[in-house]
Amino acid sequence: MRIAIAETQQMDEEHATFWVGTEEEEYILETDKNLDMIAVANGEATKYRAADWKEVEYLYQLLLDEDYTILINHIKKV
């Protein structure tokens, strides 16, 4: 995950993004180099802007740890 974040930060392309999804694709996080994110949970997409790359890493860790409730509540609190 840290490698994907570092590579995204260094990309020159305007729409440099990376995404990670669960095996069933019920939960997906997509992030671009401007910290704009899209979270998909059970078919519902929510746009979100992370405060910094540490927050991005935290959110992806929640996804990987399957802490979906905490992840979705964090993104929807804004």
C-alpha positions in Angstrom: 0.0 0.0 0.0 2.8 2.4 0.9 4.4 1.7 -2.5 1.2 2.5 -4.3 0.8 5.8 -2.4 4.4 6.8 -3.1 4.1 6.0 -6.8 0.8 7.9 -7.0 2.4 11.0 -5.3 5.2 11.0 -7.9 3.1 10.5 -11.0 3.0 13.4 -13.5 -0.4 12.3 -14.9 -3.3 14.5 -14.0 -5.5 11.6 -13.1 -3.1 9.3 -11.4 -5.1 6.9 -9.2 -4.9 3.6 -7.5 -7.7 1.5 -6.0 -8.1 -1.6 -3.8 -11.2 -3.7 -3.5 -12.4 -6.6 -1.5 -12.6 -10.1 -3.1 -16.4 -9.7 -3.6 -15.9 -6.1 -4.8 -18.5 -4.9 -2.2 -16.0 -2.4 -0.8 -13.6 -0.4 -3.0 -11.4 2.6 -2.2 -10.0 4.7 -5.0 -7.6 7.6 -4.5 -6.0 10.1 -6.8 -2.9 12.2 -6.3 -5.0 15.2 -5.1 -6.3 13.1 -2.2 -9.8 12.8 -3.7 -11.3 9.5 -2.9 -14.3 7.4 -3.9 -15.5 4.8 -1.5 -17.9 2.2 -2.7 -19.7 0.1 -0.1 -22.3 -2.4 -1.3 -22.9 -0.6 -4.6 -23.2 2.9 -3.0 -20.4 5.4 -4.0 -19.3 8.2 -1.7 -16.9 11.0 -2.6 -14.4 12.1 0.0 -11.3 14.2 0.3 -8.6 13.0 2.7 -6.7 15.5 4.8 -3.3 14.0 4.0 -1.6 10.8 2.9 -1.5 9.4 6.5 -5.3 9.5 6.5 -5.3 7.7 3.1 -3.1 5.0 4.5 -5.3 4.7 7.6 -8.4 4.3 5.5 -6.8 1.6 3.3 -5.6 -0.2 6.4 -9.2 -0.3 7.6 -10.3 -1.8 4.3 -7.5 -4.4 4.4 -8.4 -5.2 8.1 -12.0 -5.6 7.1 -13.1 -2.9 9.5 -15.8 -1.8 7.1 -18.1 -0.1 9.6 -15.3 2.2 10.9 -14.2 2.9 7.4 -17.7 3.9 6.2 -18.5 5.9 9.3 -15.2 7.8 8.9 -15.9 8.7 5.3 -19.5 9.7 5.8 -18.8 11.9 8.9 -17.9 14.8 6.6 
